[in-house]
């Protein structure tokens, strides 16, 4: 067959490497509005729910029971359920209807009802709603800080640079599980070197993660996963109640935490019950609200390849973010694991949260080259910094990043590595050499730094953990070795465990440790000229990217 040369060229484009599949509703491979999704409805007899979204009481699973007992406002649910879904969709988008009115109405909607309501909105209308409904007025950003070698000095340097660049939260994980304490400490020291007030976490197995938090090596957690079907919960040896208990364990020690969920997890695990991704994700969000957790990391996250492969999938991801906000939850809105070879698709997927702004536009911008991202690669990484800064400048949007000078990046990377070098020497961890400090100061990624003695690292980490060392010893080590400013920042972060201010919804800190949350930085968008607007001071910084030439100096 003689081929069209245009089609031959198209077949060489990166998007041809992406995976696309047709819908298969029977196994849940459908983004939203599945034929087996339940119809909205509720029936209450003598103050007891006897039917929810077409399911009788005797057929309730543990998710239904949890949502009825802890999430729905039974005093108003019948009235709200009787309201026209399209009219409710109008209210969500209409900036004349206050956000507070919407968040009250939502607690009177069953999961099937809110899915029906949101289904009336196209992508632009969802973005308009996100601008009004996000919890915190000021948008922000979160990044990943990892590397293939689990090299602590490189993590510290990358964390410091990321803090300097504007990220308010930073997350690490491990290539080898036993490196978790080392990575957590490196991230903690590095982030506080870059800017005081950064929140950091280490994403690992839940018992280890909780231990690290209790010792003061992390400041928040978010990898406590919830699911939309009973079978997936059971397979994970969990229930909504066990997840609620774990959340309370963090909160009781002053640690901020949020759950993680996302469209596609149930079908990926083979137990979608024939229902759509959005409906099942909505059940996750209702469980999160009922558990009293302040927020959620959603936006499909590690399952993004599933909704990304089916029609309507990326719209569904935005819809799940919006439903989280409608439930008055902090939303770290994804843009996390990469799902496409196409630069066009990944930018389009990011823009739907970037333009209206979310509490955390990324729940994992890669603050390292993607070959070092142990979260399986992100939609954007360090090589995209200039592109991202240009988008902020082009559109006058605060995407949470700031232009930086090369000299300042080099300085702060070196300082973070030296600070961690001093800490490791004080607490008996394996040595960080001057050669390593020099390498990570200028490195692009782990390919540019020496290998570590892994067995020596493991012995040192094990001894360190057995000694019961806490964050207080890290503070002392910094203060005794000439890093008093970093020590003060870390000590101030540890003190926040007592005040509890950053347990409020969508809480972050500025560089003076002022807590900024949905309580004192409440989203008050009410139409053009209201809500969050970039200040003149910030705009002057966002305009001044390194690629911009001064026309007055050209030709001199």
ABEGO torsion letter per residue (X at the ends): XBBBAAAAAAAABAAAABBBBBBBAAAGBBABGBAABBBBEBBBBGGBBABBGGBBAAABBAAAAAAAAAABBAAAAAAAAABBAAAAAAAAABAABBAAAAAAAAAABBAAAAAAAAAABBAAAAAAAAAAABABABBBBBBBBBBAAGBAAAAAAAAAAAAAAGBABBBBBBABAAAAAAAAAAAAAAAAAABBGBBBBBBBBAAAAAAAAAAGABABBAABBBBABAAAAAAAGBBAAAAAAAAAAAAAAGBBBBBBBEBGAAAAAGBAGGBBAAAAAAAAAAAAAAAGBABBBBGGEAAAAAAAABBGAAAAAAAAAAAAAAAGBBBBAEGBBBABABAAAAAAAAAAAAAAEBABABAGBBABBAAABAAGEBABBAAAAAAAAAAAAAAGBBAGBBBBBAAAAAAAAAAAAAAAAAAAAAAGBBBBBAAAAAAAAABABAAABBBBBAAAAAAAAAAAAAAGBBAAAAAAAAAAAGBAAAAAAAAAAAAAAAAGAAABBGBBBBAAGBBBBAAABBBABAEBGBEBBBBAAAAAAAABBAABBBAAABGX
